[in-house]
Each structure stands twice: as structure tokens, then as C-alpha cells.
Amino acid sequence: MTLVSPFDLTGPLPTGRTAIEASAGTGKTYTLAALCTRYVAERGVPIDRILVVTFTRAAAAELRDRIRARIAGAAIALTGDADLDDDLLRAIAAQTPGGRAVAARRLEQAVVDFD
């Protein structure tokens, strides 16, 4: 029997292709939105270089909307000087070369490119 460690959203970013598989209601969409946000903010990956695949058009539309909303929300939160109350946002600010300002600019550009 293989033991699987829980996935840590603030841990090292996966490299290469990554598959996320889990039962309904387990947070797959939340996890995908967070990973997309991190890749854009921390690594500077343009949003048009990220491919996320799901099974139905309705699920794809919801996933697209949730990813865009997470990126937009992170951009707004990282723009100000307020304390970050989200572990993911604190990790992004700490792990992005150049810090919050660079992360915010990358995320803002992703929102523009999304639209």
C-alpha cells in the first residue's frame, strides 16, 4: 500500500504536467485556481501558457471563471500594503522574486490577458 502525502498548496510547485484527480467536492477547482495563481505570480508564466482540462463545457466555464476570480482577487490583495490574511497569498509574496509588487503586476497582466 502506498501512502500519499496531503497536497500542500504553499509547498513547491509541481513541474511538468500535473494531473489532479479526486472525488466531487474535495477542492479540485480551488486547488487548480490556486496553482494557476501561483504559476503566474511566482514564475511569471503567462496565462495563455496554462492549460487546464475538464470534462464538460459547463465544468470548463466554471473552472475558467473561478481561476480568473482567484487571480483577480490575488492581484487586488497583493497591490495594497495590508496584511495578507491568506496562507496562499503570503506564500506568493514570499516566494516571488521581487515580492508583492512583481506578483501583483504579473497577476494584473493575467487578468487583462484573460479578458
Biopython code that builds the backbone (N, CA, C, O; Angstrom):
import numpy as np
from Bio.PDB.StructureBuilder import StructureBuilder

atoms = [
    (1, "MET", "N", (0.845, -1.174, 0.000)),
    (1, "MET", "CA", (0.000, 0.000, 0.000)),
    (1, "MET", "C", (0.890, 1.236, 0.000)),
    (1, "MET", "O", (1.832, 1.328, 0.787)),
    (2, "THR", "N", (0.594, 2.179, -0.876)),
    (2, "THR", "CA", (1.363, 3.411, -0.980)),
    (2, "THR", "C", (0.665, 4.516, -0.202)),
    (2, "THR", "O", (-0.526, 4.765, -0.389)),
    (3, "LEU", "N", (1.408, 5.169, 0.663)),
    (3, "LEU", "CA", (0.856, 6.298, 1.399)),
    (3, "LEU", "C", (1.052, 7.566, 0.588)),
    (3, "LEU", "O", (2.134, 7.807, 0.053)),
    (4, "VAL", "N", (0.022, 8.362, 0.499)),
    (4, "VAL", "CA", (0.073, 9.604, -0.249)),
    (4, "VAL", "C", (0.041, 10.758, 0.748)),
    (4, "VAL", "O", (-0.833, 10.820, 1.613)),
    (5, "SER", "N", (0.991, 11.658, 0.620)),
    (5, "SER", "CA", (1.020, 12.826, 1.492)),
    (5, "SER", "C", (-0.022, 13.829, 1.025)),
    (5, "SER", "O", (-0.267, 13.953, -0.175)),
    (6, "PRO", "N", (-0.635, 14.545, 1.955)),
    (6, "PRO", "CA", (-1.584, 15.587, 1.550)),
    (6, "PRO", "C", (-0.878, 16.652, 0.712)),
    (6, "PRO", "O", (0.281, 16.985, 0.956)),
    (7, "PHE", "N", (-1.584, 17.167, -0.258)),
    (7, "PHE", "CA", (-1.023, 18.195, -1.120)),
    (7, "PHE", "C", (-0.978, 19.518, -0.369)),
    (7, "PHE", "O", (-1.958, 19.913, 0.261)),
    (8, "ASP", "N", (0.154, 20.196, -0.436)),
    (8, "ASP", "CA", (0.329, 21.487, 0.230)),
    (8, "ASP", "C", (0.357, 22.578, -0.826)),
    (8, "ASP", "O", (1.299, 22.658, -1.614)),
    (9, "LEU", "N", (-0.683, 23.428, -0.847)),
    (9, "LEU", "CA", (-0.760, 24.500, -1.842)),
    (9, "LEU", "C", (0.387, 25.487, -1.750)),
    (9, "LEU", "O", (0.705, 26.153, -2.735)),
    (10, "THR", "N", (1.014, 25.595, -0.590)),
    (10, "THR", "CA", (2.107, 26.552, -0.423)),
    (10, "THR", "C", (3.464, 25.886, -0.546)),
    (10, "THR", "O", (4.492, 26.546, -0.393)),
    (11, "GLY", "N", (3.485, 24.603, -0.817)),
    (11, "GLY", "CA", (4.743, 23.877, -0.987)),
    (11, "GLY", "C", (5.318, 24.103, -2.370)),
    (11, "GLY", "O", (4.831, 24.946, -3.123)),
    (12, "PRO", "N", (6.362, 23.346, -2.706)),
    (12, "PRO", "CA", (6.981, 23.503, -4.024)),
    (12, "PRO", "C", (5.970, 23.291, -5.154)),
    (12, "PRO", "O", (5.131, 22.391, -5.097)),
    (13, "LEU", "N", (6.068, 24.132, -6.170)),
    (13, "LEU", "CA", (5.176, 23.992, -7.323)),
    (13, "LEU", "C", (5.542, 22.742, -8.116)),
    (13, "LEU", "O", (6.722, 22.453, -8.319)),
    (14, "PRO", "N", (4.522, 21.999, -8.567)),
    (14, "PRO", "CA", (4.800, 20.839, -9.407)),
    (14, "PRO", "C", (5.470, 21.272, -10.714)),
    (14, "PRO", "O", (5.245, 22.384, -11.193)),
    (15, "THR", "N", (6.272, 20.413, -11.272)),
    (15, "THR", "CA", (6.906, 20.694, -12.558)),
    (15, "THR", "C", (6.350, 19.734, -13.602)),
    (15, "THR", "O", (5.877, 18.645, -13.276)),
    (16, "GLY", "N", (6.414, 20.151, -14.846)),
    (16, "GLY", "CA", (5.901, 19.309, -15.919)),
    (16, "GLY", "C", (4.394, 19.255, -15.907)),
    (16, "GLY", "O", (3.729, 20.170, -15.420)),
    (17, "ARG", "N", (3.861, 18.182, -16.443)),
    (17, "ARG", "CA", (2.406, 18.007, -16.460)),
    (17, "ARG", "C", (1.960, 17.458, -15.119)),
    (17, "ARG", "O", (2.625, 16.612, -14.521)),
    (18, "THR", "N", (0.821, 17.955, -14.660)),
    (18, "THR", "CA", (0.299, 17.533, -13.370)),
    (18, "THR", "C", (-1.168, 17.168, -13.538)),
    (18, "THR", "O", (-1.935, 17.915, -14.145)),
    (19, "ALA", "N", (-1.553, 16.025, -13.002)),
    (19, "ALA", "CA", (-2.953, 15.611, -13.014)),
    (19, "ALA", "C", (-3.489, 15.706, -11.598)),
    (19, "ALA", "O", (-2.844, 15.266, -10.646)),
    (20, "ILE", "N", (-4.659, 16.277, -11.472)),
    (20, "ILE", "CA", (-5.333, 16.342, -10.181)),
    (20, "ILE", "C", (-6.608, 15.534, -10.325)),
    (20, "ILE", "O", (-7.468, 15.842, -11.151)),
    (21, "GLU", "N", (-6.715, 14.499, -9.515)),
    (21, "GLU", "CA", (-7.859, 13.604, -9.591)),
    (21, "GLU", "C", (-8.385, 13.393, -8.177)),
    (21, "GLU", "O", (-7.630, 13.049, -7.268)),
    (22, "ALA", "N", (-9.669, 13.600, -8.002)),
    (22, "ALA", "CA", (-10.286, 13.396, -6.698)),
    (22, "ALA", "C", (-11.797, 13.362, -6.866)),
    (22, "ALA", "O", (-12.330, 13.718, -7.916)),
    (23, "SER", "N", (-12.466, 12.934, -5.824)),
    (23, "SER", "CA", (-13.932, 12.859, -5.834)),
    (23, "SER", "C", (-14.546, 14.250, -5.850)),
    (23, "SER", "O", (-13.875, 15.249, -5.591)),
    (24, "ALA", "N", (-15.833, 14.291, -6.159)),
    (24, "ALA", "CA", (-16.569, 15.556, -6.172)),
    (24, "ALA", "C", (-16.540, 16.202, -4.792)),
    (24, "ALA", "O", (-16.627, 15.523, -3.769)),
    (25, "GLY", "N", (-16.415, 17.535, -4.785)),
    (25, "GLY", "CA", (-16.479, 18.279, -3.541)),
    (25, "GLY", "C", (-15.227, 18.252, -2.692)),
    (25, "GLY", "O", (-15.270, 18.605, -1.514)),
    (26, "THR", "N", (-14.111, 17.838, -3.272)),
    (26, "THR", "CA", (-12.873, 17.722, -2.490)),
    (26, "THR", "C", (-11.936, 18.915, -2.647)),
    (26, "THR", "O", (-10.897, 18.970, -1.990)),
    (27, "GLY", "N", (-12.288, 19.871, -3.507)),
    (27, "GLY", "CA", (-11.467, 21.066, -3.658)),
    (27, "GLY", "C", (-10.572, 21.089, -4.881)),
    (27, "GLY", "O", (-9.583, 21.822, -4.908)),
    (28, "LYS", "N", (-10.902, 20.300, -5.897)),
    (28, "LYS", "CA", (-10.081, 20.294, -7.114)),
    (28, "LYS", "C", (-10.052, 21.667, -7.782)),
    (28, "LYS", "O", (-8.987, 22.151, -8.166)),
    (29, "THR", "N", (-11.211, 22.288, -7.918)),
    (29, "THR", "CA", (-11.277, 23.591, -8.579)),
    (29, "THR", "C", (-10.516, 24.627, -7.768)),
    (29, "THR", "O", (-9.787, 25.435, -8.343)),
    (30, "TYR", "N", (-10.665, 24.625, -6.462)),
    (30, "TYR", "CA", (-9.934, 25.534, -5.586)),
    (30, "TYR", "C", (-8.426, 25.337, -5.766)),
    (30, "TYR", "O", (-7.674, 26.305, -5.879)),
    (31, "THR", "N", (-8.000, 24.085, -5.792)),
    (31, "THR", "CA", (-6.581, 23.765, -5.945)),
    (31, "THR", "C", (-6.055, 24.217, -7.299)),
    (31, "THR", "O", (-4.973, 24.800, -7.374)),
    (32, "LEU", "N", (-6.795, 23.959, -8.362)),
    (32, "LEU", "CA", (-6.361, 24.376, -9.693)),
    (32, "LEU", "C", (-6.266, 25.896, -9.798)),
    (32, "LEU", "O", (-5.314, 26.422, -10.375)),
    (33, "ALA", "N", (-7.243, 26.598, -9.246)),
    (33, "ALA", "CA", (-7.204, 28.063, -9.277)),
    (33, "ALA", "C", (-5.993, 28.586, -8.507)),
    (33, "ALA", "O", (-5.329, 29.525, -8.947)),
    (34, "ALA", "N", (-5.712, 27.980, -7.370)),
    (34, "ALA", "CA", (-4.557, 28.399, -6.571)),
    (34, "ALA", "C", (-3.251, 28.116, -7.303)),
    (34, "ALA", "O", (-2.347, 28.951, -7.301)),
    (35, "LEU", "N", (-3.144, 26.948, -7.927)),
    (35, "LEU", "CA", (-1.914, 26.620, -8.662)),
    (35, "LEU", "C", (-1.701, 27.560, -9.846)),
    (35, "LEU", "O", (-0.582, 28.012, -10.084)),
    (36, "CYS", "N", (-2.766, 27.855, -10.586)),
    (36, "CYS", "CA", (-2.641, 28.803, -11.699)),
    (36, "CYS", "C", (-2.177, 30.164, -11.189)),
    (36, "CYS", "O", (-1.313, 30.798, -11.794)),
    (37, "THR", "N", (-2.747, 30.603, -10.088)),
    (37, "THR", "CA", (-2.369, 31.886, -9.494)),
    (37, "THR", "C", (-0.893, 31.882, -9.121)),
    (37, "THR", "O", (-0.187, 32.856, -9.383)),
    (38, "ARG", "N", (-0.423, 30.811, -8.518)),
    (38, "ARG", "CA", (0.990, 30.729, -8.127)),
    (38, "ARG", "C", (1.920, 30.711, -9.340)),
    (38, "ARG", "O", (2.939, 31.403, -9.342)),
    (39, "TYR", "N", (1.587, 29.934, -10.366)),
    (39, "TYR", "CA", (2.454, 29.878, -11.546)),
    (39, "TYR", "C", (2.589, 31.253, -12.198)),
    (39, "TYR", "O", (3.679, 31.652, -12.608)),
    (40, "VAL", "N", (1.482, 31.962, -12.289)),
    (40, "VAL", "CA", (1.517, 33.303, -12.875)),
    (40, "VAL", "C", (2.339, 34.241, -11.998)),
    (40, "VAL", "O", (3.246, 34.915, -12.485)),
    (41, "ALA", "N", (2.025, 34.283, -10.713)),
    (41, "ALA", "CA", (2.660, 35.245, -9.807)),
    (41, "ALA", "C", (4.128, 34.928, -9.550)),
    (41, "ALA", "O", (4.981, 35.809, -9.660)),
    (42, "GLU", "N", (4.425, 33.694, -9.214)),
    (42, "GLU", "CA", (5.776, 33.338, -8.794)),
    (42, "GLU", "C", (6.736, 33.074, -9.946)),
    (42, "GLU", "O", (7.901, 33.467, -9.891)),
    (43, "ARG", "N", (6.255, 32.419, -10.971)),
    (43, "ARG", "CA", (7.132, 32.029, -12.076)),
    (43, "ARG", "C", (6.988, 32.911, -13.307)),
    (43, "ARG", "O", (7.778, 32.811, -14.246)),
    (44, "GLY", "N", (5.975, 33.779, -13.299)),
    (44, "GLY", "CA", (5.765, 34.652, -14.449)),
    (44, "GLY", "C", (5.240, 33.930, -15.671)),
    (44, "GLY", "O", (5.446, 34.391, -16.794)),
    (45, "VAL", "N", (4.566, 32.808, -15.478)),
    (45, "VAL", "CA", (4.005, 32.059, -16.602)),
    (45, "VAL", "C", (2.802, 32.825, -17.140)),
    (45, "VAL", "O", (1.860, 33.090, -16.393)),
    (46, "PRO", "N", (2.814, 33.184, -18.424)),
    (46, "PRO", "CA", (1.655, 33.887, -18.991)),
    (46, "PRO", "C", (0.412, 32.990, -18.926)),
    (46, "PRO", "O", (0.508, 31.774, -19.096)),
    (47, "ILE", "N", (-0.721, 33.583, -18.686)),
    (47, "ILE", "CA", (-1.957, 32.820, -18.526)),
    (47, "ILE", "C", (-2.273, 32.008, -19.781)),
    (47, "ILE", "O", (-2.887, 30.946, -19.684)),
    (48, "ASP", "N", (-1.871, 32.484, -20.947)),
    (48, "ASP", "CA", (-2.167, 31.734, -22.166)),
    (48, "ASP", "C", (-1.239, 30.536, -22.369)),
    (48, "ASP", "O", (-1.359, 29.833, -23.373)),
    (49, "ARG", "N", (-0.330, 30.295, -21.450)),
    (49, "ARG", "CA", (0.562, 29.134, -21.498)),
    (49, "ARG", "C", (0.132, 28.053, -20.499)),
    (49, "ARG", "O", (0.806, 27.035, -20.345)),
    (50, "ILE", "N", (-0.992, 28.289, -19.827)),
    (50, "ILE", "CA", (-1.500, 27.323, -18.851)),
    (50, "ILE", "C", (-2.728, 26.639, -19.457)),
    (50, "ILE", "O", (-3.664, 27.299, -19.909)),
    (51, "LEU", "N", (-2.704, 25.323, -19.456)),
    (51, "LEU", "CA", (-3.819, 24.540, -19.981)),
    (51, "LEU", "C", (-4.439, 23.753, -18.843)),
    (51, "LEU", "O", (-3.762, 22.977, -18.170)),
    (52, "VAL", "N", (-5.717, 23.954, -18.636)),
    (52, "VAL", "CA", (-6.469, 23.219, -17.628)),
    (52, "VAL", "C", (-7.610, 22.534, -18.365)),
    (52, "VAL", "O", (-8.355, 23.181, -19.102)),
    (53, "VAL", "N", (-7.748, 21.230, -18.169)),
    (53, "VAL", "CA", (-8.731, 20.451, -18.909)),
    (53, "VAL", "C", (-9.709, 19.805, -17.937)),
    (53, "VAL", "O", (-9.323, 19.308, -16.879)),
    (54, "THR", "N", (-10.977, 19.821, -18.315)),
    (54, "THR", "CA", (-12.013, 19.123, -17.559)),
    (54, "THR", "C", (-12.948, 18.472, -18.565)),
    (54, "THR", "O", (-12.685, 18.514, -19.767)),
    (55, "PHE", "N", (-14.035, 17.871, -18.096)),
    (55, "PHE", "CA", (-14.816, 17.001, -18.962)),
    (55, "PHE", "C", (-15.989, 17.627, -19.694)),
    (55, "PHE", "O", (-16.328, 17.168, -20.785)),
    (56, "THR", "N", (-16.615, 18.638, -19.153)),
    (56, "THR", "CA", (-17.792, 19.196, -19.812)),
    (56, "THR", "C", (-17.617, 20.686, -20.051)),
    (56, "THR", "O", (-16.774, 21.329, -19.425)),
    (57, "ARG", "N", (-18.403, 21.221, -20.943)),
    (57, "ARG", "CA", (-18.341, 22.665, -21.201)),
    (57, "ARG", "C", (-18.747, 23.463, -19.974)),
    (57, "ARG", "O", (-18.147, 24.495, -19.675)),
    (58, "ALA", "N", (-19.757, 22.994, -19.269)),
    (58, "ALA", "CA", (-20.207, 23.697, -18.059)),
    (58, "ALA", "C", (-19.103, 23.701, -17.002)),
    (58, "ALA", "O", (-18.852, 24.722, -16.363)),
    (59, "ALA", "N", (-18.453, 22.566, -16.824)),
    (59, "ALA", "CA", (-17.358, 22.489, -15.847)),
    (59, "ALA", "C", (-16.193, 23.365, -16.283)),
    (59, "ALA", "O", (-15.548, 24.002, -15.450)),
    (60, "ALA", "N", (-15.919, 23.401, -17.573)),
    (60, "ALA", "CA", (-14.825, 24.244, -18.084)),
    (60, "ALA", "C", (-15.131, 25.721, -17.864)),
    (60, "ALA", "O", (-14.241, 26.493, -17.507)),
    (61, "ALA", "N", (-16.375, 26.116, -18.074)),
    (61, "ALA", "CA", (-16.763, 27.514, -17.867)),
    (61, "ALA", "C", (-16.638, 27.901, -16.396)),
    (61, "ALA", "O", (-16.144, 28.981, -16.071)),
    (62, "GLU", "N", (-17.089, 27.010, -15.508)),
    (62, "GLU", "CA", (-16.969, 27.292, -14.080)),
    (62, "GLU", "C", (-15.502, 27.368, -13.667)),
    (62, "GLU", "O", (-15.117, 28.253, -12.903)),
    (63, "LEU", "N", (-14.695, 26.456, -14.161)),
    (63, "LEU", "CA", (-13.274, 26.439, -13.832)),
    (63, "LEU", "C", (-12.589, 27.712, -14.320)),
    (63, "LEU", "O", (-11.798, 28.317, -13.596)),
    (64, "ARG", "N", (-12.898, 28.112, -15.545)),
    (64, "ARG", "CA", (-12.329, 29.352, -16.094)),
    (64, "ARG", "C", (-12.694, 30.549, -15.220)),
    (64, "ARG", "O", (-11.835, 31.366, -14.890)),
    (65, "ASP", "N", (-13.969, 30.651, -14.846)),
    (65, "ASP", "CA", (-14.425, 31.766, -14.018)),
    (65, "ASP", "C", (-13.759, 31.768, -12.645)),
    (65, "ASP", "O", (-13.384, 32.825, -12.137)),
    (66, "ARG", "N", (-13.614, 30.607, -12.054)),
    (66, "ARG", "CA", (-13.002, 30.520, -10.721)),
    (66, "ARG", "C", (-11.509, 30.835, -10.774)),
    (66, "ARG", "O", (-10.980, 31.469, -9.861)),
    (67, "ILE", "N", (-10.826, 30.402, -11.827)),
    (67, "ILE", "CA", (-9.397, 30.720, -11.973)),
    (67, "ILE", "C", (-9.228, 32.219, -12.154)),
    (67, "ILE", "O", (-8.373, 32.831, -11.513)),
    (68, "ARG", "N", (-10.039, 32.816, -13.026)),
    (68, "ARG", "CA", (-9.948, 34.260, -13.242)),
    (68, "ARG", "C", (-10.227, 35.030, -11.961)),
    (68, "ARG", "O", (-9.524, 35.989, -11.644)),
    (69, "ALA", "N", (-11.259, 34.610, -11.216)),
    (69, "ALA", "CA", (-11.610, 35.297, -9.976)),
    (69, "ALA", "C", (-10.486, 35.186, -8.944)),
    (69, "ALA", "O", (-10.197, 36.150, -8.236)),
    (70, "ARG", "N", (-9.858, 34.025, -8.857)),
    (70, "ARG", "CA", (-8.766, 33.842, -7.886)),
    (70, "ARG", "C", (-7.579, 34.716, -8.257)),
    (70, "ARG", "O", (-6.966, 35.333, -7.387)),
    (71, "ILE", "N", (-7.251, 34.773, -9.542)),
    (71, "ILE", "CA", (-6.139, 35.604, -9.992)),
    (71, "ILE", "C", (-6.447, 37.079, -9.748)),
    (71, "ILE", "O", (-5.591, 37.816, -9.258)),
    (72, "ALA", "N", (-7.660, 37.516, -10.084)),
    (72, "ALA", "CA", (-8.044, 38.921, -9.882)),
    (72, "ALA", "C", (-8.040, 39.284, -8.401)),
    (72, "ALA", "O", (-7.555, 40.351, -8.025)),
    (73, "GLY", "N", (-8.570, 38.418, -7.571)),
    (73, "GLY", "CA", (-8.585, 38.674, -6.136)),
    (73, "GLY", "C", (-7.188, 38.747, -5.548)),
    (73, "GLY", "O", (-6.914, 39.584, -4.687)),
    (74, "ALA", "N", (-6.307, 37.876, -6.008)),
    (74, "ALA", "CA", (-4.927, 37.894, -5.529)),
    (74, "ALA", "C", (-4.226, 39.164, -5.970)),
    (74, "ALA", "O", (-3.465, 39.749, -5.199)),
    (75, "ALA", "N", (-4.469, 39.600, -7.199)),
    (75, "ALA", "CA", (-3.851, 40.835, -7.689)),
    (75, "ALA", "C", (-4.259, 42.019, -6.820)),
    (75, "ALA", "O", (-3.422, 42.844, -6.456)),
    (76, "ILE", "N", (-5.535, 42.100, -6.492)),
    (76, "ILE", "CA", (-6.024, 43.196, -5.649)),
    (76, "ILE", "C", (-5.393, 43.124, -4.260)),
    (76, "ILE", "O", (-4.929, 44.137, -3.736)),
    (77, "ALA", "N", (-5.374, 41.943, -3.669)),
    (77, "ALA", "CA", (-4.835, 41.794, -2.317)),
    (77, "ALA", "C", (-3.349, 42.118, -2.255)),
    (77, "ALA", "O", (-2.884, 42.713, -1.283)),
    (78, "LEU", "N", (-2.603, 41.734, -3.280)),
    (78, "LEU", "CA", (-1.153, 41.954, -3.278)),
    (78, "LEU", "C", (-0.775, 43.385, -3.633)),
    (78, "LEU", "O", (0.355, 43.802, -3.378)),
    (79, "THR", "N", (-1.695, 44.143, -4.215)),
    (79, "THR", "CA", (-1.412, 45.517, -4.610)),
    (79, "THR", "C", (-1.258, 46.441, -3.411)),
    (79, "THR", "O", (-0.406, 47.329, -3.428)),
    (80, "GLY", "N", (-2.045, 46.256, -2.395)),
    (80, "GLY", "CA", (-2.016, 47.139, -1.233)),
    (80, "GLY", "C", (-0.931, 46.779, -0.232)),
    (80, "GLY", "O", (-0.150, 45.849, -0.434)),
    (81, "ASP", "N", (-0.905, 47.537, 0.847)),
    (81, "ASP", "CA", (0.063, 47.299, 1.914)),
    (81, "ASP", "C", (-0.554, 46.538, 3.081)),
    (81, "ASP", "O", (0.118, 46.289, 4.082)),
    (82, "ALA", "N", (-1.806, 46.174, 2.964)),
    (82, "ALA", "CA", (-2.489, 45.499, 4.066)),
    (82, "ALA", "C", (-1.848, 44.142, 4.342)),
    (82, "ALA", "O", (-1.245, 43.532, 3.460)),
    (83, "ASP", "N", (-1.990, 43.690, 5.572)),
    (83, "ASP", "CA", (-1.519, 42.356, 5.919)),
    (83, "ASP", "C", (-2.308, 41.334, 5.118)),
    (83, "ASP", "O", (-3.511, 41.485, 4.906)),
    (84, "LEU", "N", (-1.622, 40.306, 4.683)),
    (84, "LEU", "CA", (-2.264, 39.251, 3.911)),
    (84, "LEU", "C", (-2.818, 38.208, 4.869)),
    (84, "LEU", "O", (-2.079, 37.645, 5.676)),
    (85, "ASP", "N", (-4.117, 37.951, 4.781)),
    (85, "ASP", "CA", (-4.760, 37.021, 5.700)),
    (85, "ASP", "C", (-4.969, 35.636, 5.090)),
    (85, "ASP", "O", (-5.785, 34.857, 5.581)),
    (86, "ASP", "N", (-4.257, 35.342, 4.059)),
    (86, "ASP", "CA", (-4.420, 34.099, 3.318)),
    (86, "ASP", "C", (-3.035, 33.451, 3.194)),
    (86, "ASP", "O", (-2.088, 34.093, 2.741)),
    (87, "ASP", "N", (-2.921, 32.187, 3.594)),
    (87, "ASP", "CA", (-1.629, 31.482, 3.518)),
    (87, "ASP", "C", (-1.080, 31.471, 2.095)),
    (87, "ASP", "O", (0.123, 31.628, 1.883)),
    (88, "LEU", "N", (-1.966, 31.285, 1.127)),
    (88, "LEU", "CA", (-1.517, 31.238, -0.262)),
    (88, "LEU", "C", (-0.917, 32.576, -0.686)),
    (88, "LEU", "O", (0.137, 32.607, -1.321)),
    (89, "LEU", "N", (-1.573, 33.670, -0.344)),
    (89, "LEU", "CA", (-1.070, 34.993, -0.723)),
    (89, "LEU", "C", (0.239, 35.312, -0.015)),
    (89, "LEU", "O", (1.134, 35.911, -0.612)),
    (90, "ARG", "N", (0.361, 34.921, 1.241)),
    (90, "ARG", "CA", (1.635, 35.125, 1.955)),
    (90, "ARG", "C", (2.751, 34.334, 1.286)),
    (90, "ARG", "O", (3.873, 34.822, 1.158)),
    (91, "ALA", "N", (2.445, 33.120, 0.864)),
    (91, "ALA", "CA", (3.450, 32.297, 0.184)),
    (91, "ALA", "C", (3.854, 32.922, -1.148)),
    (91, "ALA", "O", (5.036, 32.948, -1.491)),
    (92, "ILE", "N", (2.884, 33.421, -1.892)),
    (92, "ILE", "CA", (3.177, 34.065, -3.173)),
    (92, "ILE", "C", (4.082, 35.275, -2.956)),
    (92, "ILE", "O", (5.072, 35.446, -3.667)),
    (93, "ALA", "N", (3.747, 36.111, -1.981)),
    (93, "ALA", "CA", (4.543, 37.309, -1.709)),
    (93, "ALA", "C", (5.962, 36.938, -1.296)),
    (93, "ALA", "O", (6.915, 37.621, -1.671)),
    (94, "ALA", "N", (6.108, 35.870, -0.533)),
    (94, "ALA", "CA", (7.423, 35.467, -0.037)),
    (94, "ALA", "C", (8.257, 34.770, -1.104)),
    (94, "ALA", "O", (9.483, 34.875, -1.092)),
    (95, "GLN", "N", (7.610, 34.061, -2.028)),
    (95, "GLN", "CA", (8.337, 33.234, -2.976)),
    (95, "GLN", "C", (8.527, 33.875, -4.347)),
    (95, "GLN", "O", (9.215, 33.313, -5.200)),
    (96, "THR", "N", (7.939, 35.024, -4.568)),
    (96, "THR", "CA", (8.076, 35.689, -5.860)),
    (96, "THR", "C", (9.315, 36.575, -5.841)),
    (96, "THR", "O", (9.425, 37.464, -4.996)),
    (97, "PRO", "N", (10.253, 36.345, -6.765)),
    (97, "PRO", "CA", (11.388, 37.263, -6.839)),
    (97, "PRO", "C", (10.875, 38.683, -7.083)),
    (97, "PRO", "O", (10.183, 38.930, -8.071)),
    (98, "GLY", "N", (11.206, 39.603, -6.204)),
    (98, "GLY", "CA", (10.693, 40.966, -6.303)),
    (98, "GLY", "C", (9.511, 41.208, -5.395)),
    (98, "GLY", "O", (9.088, 42.353, -5.233)),
    (99, "GLY", "N", (8.958, 40.153, -4.792)),
    (99, "GLY", "CA", (7.908, 40.283, -3.796)),
    (99, "GLY", "C", (6.537, 40.628, -4.328)),
    (99, "GLY", "O", (6.185, 40.324, -5.468)),
    (100, "ARG", "N", (5.777, 41.272, -3.463)),
    (100, "ARG", "CA", (4.368, 41.566, -3.734)),
    (100, "ARG", "C", (4.150, 42.380, -4.994)),
    (100, "ARG", "O", (3.233, 42.094, -5.764)),
    (101, "ALA", "N", (4.977, 43.390, -5.218)),
    (101, "ALA", "CA", (4.757, 44.279, -6.362)),
    (101, "ALA", "C", (4.883, 43.520, -7.677)),
    (101, "ALA", "O", (4.065, 43.699, -8.579)),
    (102, "VAL", "N", (5.893, 42.685, -7.790)),
    (102, "VAL", "CA", (6.081, 41.900, -9.014)),
    (102, "VAL", "C", (4.934, 40.913, -9.185)),
    (102, "VAL", "O", (4.386, 40.774, -10.278)),
    (103, "ALA", "N", (4.576, 40.232, -8.113)),
    (103, "ALA", "CA", (3.466, 39.273, -8.176)),
    (103, "ALA", "C", (2.181, 39.963, -8.607)),
    (103, "ALA", "O", (1.453, 39.454, -9.459)),
    (104, "ALA", "N", (1.899, 41.128, -8.014)),
    (104, "ALA", "CA", (0.677, 41.864, -8.361)),
    (104, "ALA", "C", (0.662, 42.258, -9.825)),
    (104, "ALA", "O", (-0.364, 42.121, -10.491)),
    (105, "ARG", "N", (1.787, 42.746, -10.340)),
    (105, "ARG", "CA", (1.840, 43.136, -11.766)),
    (105, "ARG", "C", (1.599, 41.934, -12.670)),
    (105, "ARG", "O", (0.862, 42.032, -13.651)),
    (106, "ARG", "N", (2.209, 40.814, -12.348)),
    (106, "ARG", "CA", (2.013, 39.613, -13.168)),
    (106, "ARG", "C", (0.555, 39.167, -13.146)),
    (106, "ARG", "O", (0.001, 38.788, -14.178)),
    (107, "LEU", "N", (-0.052, 39.214, -11.988)),
    (107, "LEU", "CA", (-1.450, 38.810, -11.867)),
    (107, "LEU", "C", (-2.387, 39.777, -12.582)),
    (107, "LEU", "O", (-3.349, 39.357, -13.225)),
    (108, "GLU", "N", (-2.103, 41.076, -12.468)),
    (108, "GLU", "CA", (-2.912, 42.071, -13.177)),
    (108, "GLU", "C", (-2.839, 41.843, -14.686)),
    (108, "GLU", "O", (-3.848, 41.942, -15.383)),
    (109, "GLN", "N", (-1.649, 41.541, -15.181)),
    (109, "GLN", "CA", (-1.494, 41.280, -16.616)),
    (109, "GLN", "C", (-2.268, 40.033, -17.018)),
    (109, "GLN", "O", (-2.851, 39.987, -18.101)),
    (110, "ALA", "N", (-2.279, 39.029, -16.162)),
    (110, "ALA", "CA", (-3.035, 37.805, -16.457)),
    (110, "ALA", "C", (-4.528, 38.097, -16.568)),
    (110, "ALA", "O", (-5.204, 37.536, -17.430)),
    (111, "VAL", "N", (-5.043, 38.961, -15.713)),
    (111, "VAL", "CA", (-6.461, 39.335, -15.784)),
    (111, "VAL", "C", (-6.746, 40.038, -17.112)),
    (111, "VAL", "O", (-7.741, 39.741, -17.773)),
    (112, "VAL", "N", (-5.882, 40.958, -17.498)),
    (112, "VAL", "CA", (-6.038, 41.649, -18.780)),
    (112, "VAL", "C", (-6.021, 40.646, -19.929)),
    (112, "VAL", "O", (-6.850, 40.716, -20.836)),
    (113, "ASP", "N", (-5.079, 39.722, -19.882)),
    (113, "ASP", "CA", (-4.956, 38.718, -20.948)),
    (113, "ASP", "C", (-6.131, 37.746, -20.947)),
    (113, "ASP", "O", (-6.530, 37.253, -22.002)),
    (114, "PHE", "N", (-6.681, 37.470, -19.779)),
    (114, "PHE", "CA", (-7.874, 36.629, -19.682)),
    (114, "PHE", "C", (-9.021, 37.265, -20.432)),
    (114, "PHE", "O", (-9.737, 36.597, -21.178)),
    (115, "ASP", "N", (-9.192, 38.573, -20.229)),
    (115, "ASP", "CA", (-10.313, 39.289, -20.810)),
    (115, "ASP", "C", (-10.109, 39.543, -22.292)),
    (115, "ASP", "O", (-10.968, 40.140, -22.940)),
]
sb = StructureBuilder()
sb.init_structure("model")
sb.init_model(0)
sb.init_chain("A")
sb.init_seg("    ")
for serial, (resi, resn, name, xyz) in enumerate(atoms, 1):
    if name == "N":
        sb.init_residue(resn, " ", resi, " ")
    sb.init_atom(name, np.array(xyz, "f"), 0.0, 1.0, " ", f" {name:<3s}", serial, name[0])
structure = sb.get_structure()
